[in-house]
Amino acid sequence: MSRAADERVQWLKSSPMLLAHLLPLAAIWTGVHLRDVIICWVLLVVRMFFITAGYHRYFAHRSYKLGRAMQFIMAFGAMTSSQKGVLWWSGYHRHHHRFSDLQEDIHSPKKGFWWSHIGWIMCSKFHKPNYDLIPDFAKYPELRFLDRYWALPPTMLAIGVFLIAGWSGLWIGFFLSTVLLWHCTFFINSLAHVFGRRRFVTTDTSRNSWLLAILTLGEGWHNNHHHFQASVNQGFYWWELDVTYYVLRGFEFLGLAHDLKRPPEAALKRNLIKDGHTDIGMLKDLPGRALDALAQTAQNTKDRIVVATQQVAGSIFEATQEAAESISQVGRQGADSTSR
């Protein structure tokens, strides 16, 4: 798929991200200790909560309310994930929901799995935040400061891990957990629109996946989320694991969060695919798939025709050569008879 110049991967600017994938290998020389593994697991889980509860459910969707101090803590905690700034992340996520799986969608898998997973982050087109996408939070100077200096929180965390656990702790505790955190988060943009099951009719290809829900503390119920985006809980039923929601319920009990929005009963019964509603999100994807299938069939047919033509031409050529040789041989025999 050809892309515009500003949608091509900027390898030089993306080199810190690529380097982060390699740095855990430095543990070959430092060794890995149980402490490093524990730090890795704790940072993975805690920062995943800050991303899901903070970046996503609070800043992007405003599914509950926080005081200003807790709002800052939630933003800072999420930014230790090194997924750029709070306004950048949440603003572009709002844009995704506005145009989900349409041409304007910045990370639809219809533009390619690699693109939806990480390619769009590595290009220059979306390098800078767009405060017009998130004016309700862009008005806070402390959030603008964090968004501008987004590398500060993860750097502070990395230094803290190094002081506590040394080089092996830095490689495994910080960098490995950060890389795992990145890809678990990115899976929601890529796999959650490709892999899983659909309960609700939506205009996109969002799906529910229990596996992704485990990896992301509840974000895997993606079709639920696209059906009712304002809900603080993305697991709509008791059997749909949603750890982020359980923790936020605890925050509500302690008075740290309030006005948690939950889907009304009517929303849970609306547009169910099993009730016979046309699955618009998947249906509109069919023409493209059909055209791709027709193009592939046409190419395969063309290839077979070319091969068959070559085989027939080869057979005719061989038969012609054999006939020519036979005629030539008969001519030579006739000439010999005449000379005698």
Secondary structure, 3 states (H helix, E strand, C coil): CCCCHHHCECCCCCHHHHHHHHHHHHHHHHCCCHHHHHHHHHHHHHHHHHHHHHHHHHHHCCCCEECHHHHHHHHHHHHCCCCCCHHHHHHHHHHHHHCCCCCCCCCCHHHCHHHHHCHHHCECCCCCCCHHHCHHHHCCHHHHHHHHCCCHHHHHHHHHHHHHHHHHHHHHHHHHHHHHHHHHHHHHHCHHHCCCECCECCCCCCCECHHHHHHCCCCCEHHHHHHCCCCCCCCCCCCCCCHHHHHHHHHHHHCCEECCCCCCHHHHHCCEHHHCCCCHHHHCCHHHHHHHHHHHHHHHHHHHHHHHHHHHHHHHHHHHHHHHHHHHHHHHHHHHHHHC
